[in-house]
Amino acid sequence: MFYQPGSTSHGLARDPFKACVVPRPIGWISTRSSTGQDNLAPYSQFNNLTFDPPYVMFAANQTETGVRKDTTVNVETTGEFVWNMATYPLREAVNITAEQMSPGIDEFERANLRKEQATLVNVAMVLDSPVKFECKYHSTLRLPGNPPMGSVDIIIGLVVGVHVSDNVLTDGMIDVTKTEPIARCGYYQYARIRETFDMVIPGGGKVLYGLEGSTRLNAKERRVDPDGQAGGVS
């Protein structure tokens, strides 16, 4: 089967595109407006971009009425947001916060979620989420799109603070059997991640720093002195 999106028919019962790129991490993004209104919404186009320094991104369509999402407006206005890990125990709350509501609605309260104030940014976090990233806004890339969803706002943020619950650690590593993150699949399907397997690229070398995401090894390689000056790569 071959089709051209928007030009030719795929002949299937439902559009297969989103079911091809799976599973996708969920960007459960909390923000606070310039007037102090808290907002929380999940975005299924979310990922990390690099690790030293760490950046993340999420993509938000416009609303059905052709205006930008509250999340986009809040991030661009205040310059801050938080990513909260969406987990299986919190799945119903994640779903509730996905509903499009007016800017005056507090999704934390609607989903009966407990709040926790972030440390470095003026944003509320989901207290019961085991992993949270505090982020500073970096930039927005706007891609053209078709009505009624309209353009797509790809928002990039610098991670300035990371919260990890001690309850989800095993031998100094985050244990997915304890965090139980959920991910978006195709159609109305989600995945519950409870199992992993290891593979190490043959040959080793410095590429493993990136695979592990080790800022410590990366800093050691560039020989950062106490003043933060890089001494070159050996």
C-alpha positions as CSV (number, residue, x, y, z in Angstrom):
1,M,0.0,0.0,0.0
2,F,1.3,3.5,-0.9
3,Y,-0.4,6.8,-0.6
4,Q,0.5,10.5,-0.7
5,P,-0.8,12.3,2.4
6,G,-3.5,14.9,1.5
7,S,-3.4,13.9,-2.2
8,T,-4.3,10.2,-2.6
9,S,-6.4,7.8,-0.6
10,H,-4.8,5.2,1.6
11,G,-7.9,3.1,1.4
12,L,-7.8,2.1,5.1
13,A,-10.5,2.5,7.7
14,R,-8.4,5.1,9.5
15,D,-5.4,7.2,8.7
16,P,-2.2,5.2,9.5
17,F,0.3,8.0,9.8
18,K,0.4,8.4,13.6
19,A,0.3,4.7,14.1
20,C,3.6,4.4,12.2
21,V,5.6,6.6,14.6
22,V,5.2,4.8,17.9
23,P,5.4,4.8,20.8
24,R,5.7,8.5,21.4
25,P,6.5,10.1,24.7
26,I,3.8,12.3,26.2
27,G,4.7,15.9,26.9
28,W,2.5,16.6,30.0
29,I,3.2,20.3,30.1
30,S,2.3,22.6,33.0
31,T,2.4,26.4,32.6
32,R,1.3,29.5,34.5
33,S,-0.2,32.5,32.7
34,S,1.1,36.1,33.3
35,T,-2.0,36.6,35.5
36,G,-1.3,33.5,37.7
37,Q,-3.7,31.0,36.1
38,D,-2.3,27.4,36.1
39,N,-2.6,25.2,33.0
40,L,-1.9,21.6,32.3
41,A,-2.1,19.7,29.0
42,P,-0.6,16.6,27.4
43,Y,1.1,16.7,23.9
44,S,1.9,13.5,22.1
45,Q,4.6,15.1,20.0
46,F,7.3,15.5,22.6
47,N,11.0,14.5,23.0
48,N,14.4,15.4,24.2
49,L,16.8,17.0,21.7
50,T,20.2,16.8,23.3
51,F,21.7,16.3,26.7
52,D,24.6,18.7,27.4
53,P,22.9,21.1,28.0
54,P,19.5,19.3,27.9
55,Y,16.8,20.6,25.7
56,V,13.3,19.3,25.1
57,M,10.6,20.1,22.6
58,F,6.8,19.6,22.2
59,A,4.5,20.5,19.3
60,A,1.1,22.1,19.7
61,N,-1.6,22.6,17.0
62,Q,-4.0,25.5,17.2
63,T,-7.4,24.9,18.7
64,E,-10.5,24.1,16.7
65,T,-11.3,27.8,16.6
66,G,-8.0,28.7,15.0
67,V,-6.2,30.2,18.1
68,R,-3.0,29.2,19.8
69,K,-3.2,26.8,22.7
70,D,-3.0,28.3,26.2
71,T,0.2,26.3,26.7
72,T,1.9,28.1,23.8
73,V,0.7,31.5,24.9
74,N,1.8,31.0,28.4
75,V,5.3,29.7,27.5
76,E,6.0,32.5,25.1
77,T,4.7,35.1,27.5
78,T,6.4,33.9,30.7
79,G,9.4,32.0,29.3
80,E,8.8,29.0,31.5
81,F,7.2,25.6,31.6
82,V,7.5,22.1,33.3
83,W,7.3,18.7,31.8
84,N,5.6,16.1,34.1
85,M,6.0,12.4,33.3
86,A,2.7,10.9,32.3
87,T,2.4,7.5,34.1
88,Y,0.0,4.6,34.2
89,P,-1.3,5.4,37.7
90,L,-2.0,9.0,36.4
91,R,-3.5,8.0,33.0
92,E,-7.0,9.0,33.8
93,A,-5.9,12.5,34.9
94,V,-3.7,12.8,31.8
95,N,-6.8,12.1,29.7
96,I,-9.0,14.6,31.6
97,T,-6.4,17.4,31.1
98,A,-6.4,16.7,27.3
99,E,-9.9,18.2,27.0
100,Q,-9.9,21.7,25.4
101,M,-11.2,24.1,28.0
102,S,-11.4,27.8,28.4
103,P,-8.3,29.7,29.7
104,G,-10.0,30.2,33.1
105,I,-10.2,26.5,34.0
106,D,-7.5,25.0,36.2
107,E,-6.8,21.5,34.8
108,F,-5.1,20.5,38.0
109,E,-8.3,21.0,40.0
110,R,-10.5,19.5,37.2
111,A,-8.4,16.3,37.2
112,N,-8.1,16.3,41.1
113,L,-4.3,16.6,40.9
114,R,-2.1,17.8,43.7
115,K,0.2,20.7,42.9
116,E,3.8,21.2,43.8
117,Q,5.6,24.5,43.2
118,A,8.7,24.3,41.0
119,T,12.1,25.3,42.4
120,L,13.6,27.5,39.6
121,V,10.5,28.5,37.5
122,N,7.2,30.0,38.5
123,V,5.1,27.0,37.5
124,A,3.0,24.4,39.3
125,M,4.1,20.8,38.9
126,V,2.1,17.5,39.2
127,L,3.1,16.4,42.7
128,D,2.5,12.7,42.1
129,S,4.4,12.6,38.8
130,P,7.7,10.8,39.6
131,V,9.9,12.8,37.2
132,K,9.7,16.5,36.3
133,F,11.8,18.9,34.2
134,E,11.8,22.6,34.9
135,C,12.4,24.4,31.6
136,K,13.2,27.9,30.3
137,Y,11.8,28.8,27.0
138,H,14.3,28.9,24.1
139,S,12.4,29.3,20.9
140,T,9.4,28.5,18.7
141,L,9.4,27.0,15.2
142,R,6.0,27.5,13.5
143,L,5.2,25.1,10.7
144,P,2.3,25.8,8.3
145,G,-0.7,23.5,8.6
146,N,-4.2,22.9,7.2
147,P,-7.4,24.2,8.9
148,P,-9.0,23.8,11.2
149,M,-5.9,22.9,13.3
150,G,-3.8,25.4,11.5
151,S,-0.1,26.0,12.1
152,V,2.0,23.9,14.4
153,D,4.0,25.5,17.2
154,I,7.2,23.5,18.0
155,I,8.4,24.9,21.3
156,I,11.9,24.2,22.5
157,G,13.0,24.6,26.1
158,L,16.2,24.4,28.1
159,V,16.0,22.0,31.0
160,V,17.3,23.9,34.1
161,G,16.1,21.5,36.8
162,V,15.2,17.8,37.1
163,H,13.1,16.2,39.9
164,V,13.3,12.4,40.3
165,S,11.4,10.6,43.1
166,D,13.6,8.3,45.2
167,N,10.8,5.8,44.9
168,V,11.5,5.1,41.2
169,L,15.3,4.4,41.5
170,T,16.9,1.1,41.4
171,D,20.7,0.8,41.8
172,G,21.1,4.5,41.0
173,M,19.0,4.4,37.8
174,I,15.5,5.3,36.9
175,D,13.5,2.1,36.8
176,V,10.7,2.1,34.2
177,T,9.0,-0.8,36.1
178,K,8.5,1.7,38.9
179,T,7.7,4.9,36.8
180,E,5.4,3.0,34.4
181,P,5.4,5.8,31.8
182,I,2.6,5.8,29.2
183,A,3.2,6.6,25.5
184,R,0.9,7.5,22.6
185,C,0.4,5.0,19.8
186,G,-1.9,5.2,16.9
187,Y,-5.6,6.0,16.8
188,Y,-6.8,6.0,20.5
189,Q,-4.2,3.6,21.7
190,Y,-1.6,4.0,24.4
191,A,1.3,1.9,25.5
192,R,2.3,1.0,29.1
193,I,6.1,0.6,29.3
194,R,7.2,-2.0,31.8
195,E,10.0,-3.8,30.1
196,T,13.4,-2.9,28.6
197,F,16.4,-4.6,27.0
198,D,20.0,-3.4,26.7
199,M,22.1,-3.0,23.5
200,V,25.5,-1.4,23.4
201,I,26.9,-0.1,20.1
202,P,30.0,-2.2,19.1
203,G,33.3,-0.5,19.5
204,G,32.4,1.8,22.4
205,G,34.1,5.1,22.3
206,K,32.9,8.6,23.0
207,V,29.5,8.0,21.2
208,L,28.5,6.1,24.4
209,Y,28.6,9.4,26.3
210,G,25.7,10.6,24.2
211,L,23.8,7.3,24.3
212,E,24.0,7.4,28.1
213,G,23.4,11.1,28.2
214,S,26.3,11.6,30.6
215,T,27.1,15.2,31.2
216,R,29.8,14.1,33.6
217,L,31.7,12.1,31.0
218,N,31.2,14.8,28.5
219,A,32.6,17.5,30.8
220,K,35.5,15.2,31.7
221,E,36.3,14.8,28.0
222,R,36.5,18.5,27.4
223,R,38.4,19.0,30.7
224,V,36.3,21.6,32.4
225,D,38.3,23.5,35.0
226,P,36.8,24.9,38.3
227,D,36.0,28.2,36.5
228,G,34.0,26.4,33.9
229,Q,36.5,27.0,31.1
230,A,37.0,24.2,28.6
231,G,40.6,23.0,28.1
232,G,40.0,21.2,24.8
233,V,39.2,17.7,23.8
234,S,41.9,15.0,24.0
